[in-house]
Amino acid sequence: MAQTKKSEAATTPVQQVTETSTGNSVGSNAVETEIQAEPLTVERVAELLHDKMISWFDTGVALLPNLLIAICLFFIFHAIGAIVGRAALRAFKKAFDLQAVASLMAVIV
């Protein structure tokens, strides 16, 4: 009995709100219940929107180096593909008498 009183006394207000409103005390549900319990005023909506936009901005800034590397790699491999394509066309033109067959084989490569 003493242990149950200690565990009841150790609960935070967020857990108490969650337990009374949803019947469980899962951490993510506790936050959602806390947000839903507060009245949505214009200031609160603006604050939530601001926090979400800042979160998106921070994530975007964190992804910039990966995006720049991906763009550079795209152009590098595009250039390599163009060079290999031209080399294949030249090789197939020497190997085949017909221009159409050489072009088709170069496109396939």
RALINZI-V47360 format. One record per residue. N is the residue number from 1. RES is the residue in three letters. SS is DSSP state (hx for helix, st for strand, lp for the rest). NEAR is the number of other C-alpha atoms within 12 Angstrom. Layout:
n: (N	N)
res: (RES	RES)
ss: (SS	SS)
near: (NEAR	NEAR)
//
This chain:
n: (1	2	3	4	5	6	7	8	9	10	11	12	13	14	15	16	17	18	19	20	21	22	23	24	25	26	27	28	29	30	31	32	33	34	35	36	37	38	39	40	41	42	43	44	45	46	47	48	49	50	51	52	53	54	55	56	57	58	59	60	61	62	63	64	65	66	67	68	69	70	71	72	73	74	75	76	77	78	79	80	81	82	83	84	85	86	87	88	89	90	91	92	93	94	95	96	97	98	99	100	101	102	103	104	105	106	107	108	109)
res: (MET	ALA	GLN	THR	LYS	LYS	SER	GLU	ALA	ALA	THR	THR	PRO	VAL	GLN	GLN	VAL	THR	GLU	THR	SER	THR	GLY	ASN	SER	VAL	GLY	SER	ASN	ALA	VAL	GLU	THR	GLU	ILE	GLN	ALA	GLU	PRO	LEU	THR	VAL	GLU	ARG	VAL	ALA	GLU	LEU	LEU	HIS	ASP	LYS	MET	ILE	SER	TRP	PHE	ASP	THR	GLY	VAL	ALA	LEU	LEU	PRO	ASN	LEU	LEU	ILE	ALA	ILE	CYS	LEU	PHE	PHE	ILE	PHE	HIS	ALA	ILE	GLY	ALA	ILE	VAL	GLY	ARG	ALA	ALA	LEU	ARG	ALA	PHE	LYS	LYS	ALA	PHE	ASP	LEU	GLN	ALA	VAL	ALA	SER	LEU	MET	ALA	VAL	ILE	VAL)
ss: (lp	hx	hx	hx	hx	hx	hx	hx	hx	lp	lp	lp	hx	hx	hx	hx	hx	hx	hx	hx	hx	lp	lp	lp	lp	lp	hx	hx	hx	hx	hx	hx	hx	hx	hx	hx	hx	lp	lp	lp	lp	hx	hx	hx	hx	hx	hx	hx	hx	hx	hx	hx	hx	hx	hx	hx	hx	hx	hx	hx	hx	hx	hx	hx	hx	hx	hx	hx	hx	hx	hx	hx	hx	hx	hx	hx	hx	hx	hx	hx	hx	hx	hx	hx	hx	hx	hx	hx	hx	hx	hx	hx	hx	hx	hx	lp	lp	lp	hx	hx	hx	hx	hx	hx	hx	hx	hx	hx	lp)
near: (7	8	9	10	10	10	13	15	13	13	17	16	17	27	27	25	26	26	21	16	18	21	14	17	23	17	17	15	22	26	20	19	26	25	20	19	17	15	12	15	12	10	12	15	16	13	15	16	15	14	14	14	14	14	14	14	14	13	14	14	14	13	14	14	13	14	14	14	13	14	14	14	14	14	14	14	15	14	14	14	18	17	16	18	23	20	20	23	26	19	20	24	20	16	16	18	12	14	17	14	18	24	24	17	22	26	19	14	18)
//
